[in-house]
Structure formats: structure tokens, C-alpha cells
Amino acid sequence: MIRVLIADDETMMRAGARAILSADPEIKVVAEASDGREAVELVLRHRPDVALLDVQMPHLDGLDASSAILRSGVGTAVIIFTTFGKDDYISRALSEGASGFLLKSGDPRDLIAGVRAVADGAAYLSPEAAHHVIRGMSSGRTARGTAARERVGRLSAREQEVLALLGQGLANAQIARRLRLVEGTVKTHVSSILTRLGVDNRVQAAIIAHEAGLLDRVE
């Protein structure tokens, strides 16, 4: 069972998200918060697998709440769920460790897919958010690509293979099947990759994989 916390200052939005997630028998909403401060408190109390956070909330906005949750060490993954698709929101959320970014205007199926992917250790961006990220990566890609290739060059050949598949958004179990490895071995590789790249989460590693051109090598 995937346990989820929903944080949004609008009651109707929380009800809508709950209704969508309740359609999946393997997802359970265990808590709801109406502001960012309450969201952090409830995460510490309930320790859900995933926290679904709106950006604009009173007392503490979703981005600051996300940072507090990720720093707490409880192991809850964060998805930012908002009406705003601004590049700076997306960049900040991902750079600070959020595992997903969804727009409320997107397909309801994206919400379930995002929660499932993030709970499984993968990253998830809605198609609209992915467009913003790719656009941002395209501008100034040459300079960042050189730096990314230098960082990726520190990895072993096997770690580069794992990183390329991670960059496609695959979860550990999927990577294990593709490379015919034990899932525990993939987890070890991912942990080593994050450490050697100097990043905090899979999303940041995936961005480096994109910038380094690793995905061009994936068959």
C-alpha cells in the first residue's frame, strides 16, 4: 500500500486529489494538510511514502515545506502539485530534492502514475513540466553538457548504464530487469552514482544524464 499525504489550502483541490488517488486500490491517503507547516508536522507524524504538496500555501509554501520534509530524514518522497508551471518553480523544486512535479491542469492519470513512480523510487514529471525542463536544458546545453560529461566520466561503465536508464525515469526494478541484475545491486549502484555525482536525488542525476548525452546511447 502506498501511503500519501495531500497538502493544499483549497478544500476542493484536496478532495479532488483524494478522489483520483482513491481509484487506485494500492494507494491510501493517510493525511491532509491545509498549509505547509501542517504538512511538515503530519509527515513527521504519519511518515507517508509520498507527500503531494501545492506550491502556494499559507504559513509555509510548498517549496519550503518540501525542503523541510526532505531534510527531516523520514524518507518521504515529495511531488510538487500546482497550477503554476513556471521554470523557476520547477528548477527549485527539483534542485532541492523533489522527486516529481505535476500540474493540476494535467491528465488525472498523471497523478496516479506520478505517485506510483515516486513511491517506487523513480522520478516523475508531467509532460508539461518535462517540456519546461527540456527547454531549460536546451538553453546553454553546450557548457552544461561538457561539465556533465566530466562528472559522468567518473562513473564506472556499469554505473553509466544504470544512470542512462535512471535518466529515462525507470525505477530500480525496471533497471534490474533491463540489465539482468538483482534489484539490490541496482540500489547499490544508484547510491554510488548519487554520491559520485554529488547530487541528492534521482531527478538531479537524471538531469545530468540528459545533459551528458547518456540517453542517446540507450537502445
N, C-alpha and C positions, 0 to 999 in steps of 0.2 A: 504494500500500500504506500503510495506517495503522499506524504503529508504536506499541506500547503497553508501558508498564511497569506491573506489578501489585505493590503493596506491601501485605502483610498478614502479621501474625505467626502466623497459622494456616495450616499447610501445605495442609490440605484446602480451605480457602477459596481459596487461590491456584490450586490445581488445578482447582477448580470454575469459577472465573472464566476461567482459561485455556481450559478445555474449551468453555465457552459462546462465547468470542470466536473460537476456532479454527473454529467452524462457519461463520464468515464468511470467504470466501477473500480478502477485501481487508483483513483485519485480521491483524497479526502481533505476537505477544507477544515482545518483544526482550529483556526482563529481568524478574527477580522479586526483590523485597526482603522481608526478614522484619522490618525495623524502619524507622523514619522516617529515621534518619541514613543508613542504607544506601540508602534510596530516593533521597535527595538526591544522594548520590555517584554512583549509577547513572544518574540523569537527566543529570548533568553529563557522564558518560562516553558514554552512548548517544544522548542528545538525542532521545528519543521524541516523537511528536506529542502523545500523551496519557499522563498519569500517573494511575493509578487507585489511590487511597490510602484505606486503612482509617483510622478515627479513632484508636482505641486501639491503639497500638503502643509497644514499649519504646524507650528512649533518646530518641526524638523522636516526639511523636504526629503524627497525620495532618494536623492543622490547622497545626501549626508547620512540618512538612515542606512543606506546600502553600505557606506564606508564603515559605520559603527558596527553593523552586523558582521561584516567580513573581518573586521579587526577583533571581534569578540572570540573567535576561535570555536564557535559552536558547530561549524560545518554546514551551515545553511547556505545553499546557493541562492543567488539573487537574480531576478528578472525585473528589469525596469519596464513598466507597462503604462504608456502615456499617450496623450493626444498629440504630443509635440515631437516632431521628427527632426529637430534642429541638430546640425552636425556637432555643435559643442556639447549638447546633452549626451549624444551617443558616444562621442570620444571620451568624455569624462567618465561616463558610466563604465565603459569597457576598460579604460586605463586604470580605474580604481578597483577592478576585480569583478564586476558584474558578469554573469555567465550568459545573459540574454537581454535582448531589447525588442520589445513588441509595441506596435502601435494599436491603439484601441479601434482605429478605423479599419484594421485588417480583418482577414477571414477568421471567424471564431475557431476554426480548426487549428489555426496557428497557435492559439493559446494552449490547447491540449498538447500539441506537438512540442511546443516550447517547454512546457512543464516536464513532459516525459524526457525530452532530450537532456535538459539541465539536471534533472534528478539522476540520470544515467551517467553524468559526468561529462557530457558533451556541451558545446556552445550552441546557442541558437539565436539567429537574427531573423526577424520578419523580412520578407522580400523588400519592403520599403526601406527598412533600416540597413539592410545589406547594400542597397543601392547607394545610400549616403556614405557608407564605409568605403565601398569600392571607388566612389568618386573622389573621396578624400585621399585614398591611396594612390590614385592616378596622378593627382597633382603633386609634383615633387617626388615622383616614384624613383627617378634615377638615383638621387642622393640616398634615399632611404633604402633602395634596393642594394646598393653597394654595402651599406652598413649591415643590412640584414644578412647578406651572403657571408660577410665576415663572421657574424655571430653563429650562423648555421654551420660554417666550416669547422667550428669547434666540436661539433657533434660527430659521433660515430656514424658509419653508413647505415646501420640498423636504426639508430635514433632519427636519422634524417627520413627514413622510410616511414617511421611512426609519426613524425611531425607532419609529413606531407598528407597523411590520411587524417590526422587530427585537424589539419587546415581545411579539410573537406567537411568538417563537422561531425566526423564519425565518433561514436562512443568507444570505450575500451573494448567492449565485447565485439563490436564490429571490426575494429582494427585487428583484434586477435584472430578472427575468422579469416580476414583478408591475408594476413601474414602467416597464418597457421602457427600461431603462438598460443601459449597459455595466457589467460587474461591477467593473471598475477604478474607475468613477465611484462606485459604491456604497461601495467600500472607502474612498475619499477622504471621502465623506460620513460614514461611520461614525467614522473617525478624528477628523474635525472635531467630531462630536457628542460623543464621549467627552471631548475637550479642553474644549469649551464648557460641558459639564455638570459638569466637574471630577470625573469618575469614571475608574476604572482599567480597567473591562472591560464587556462587553456585558450581563452579568447585572445589574450595578448600573444601567446605562442602562435596561434593560427594566423594572426596578422603578420607576424614575422615570416611565417611560411609563405604567405601570399607575396609579400614584398621581395622575398629572396627568389621567387620564381619556382619554388618546390612543386607547386601544384601542376606546373607544366610537364613535370616528369611522371606524374601518376598516370598509369594506363587505365 
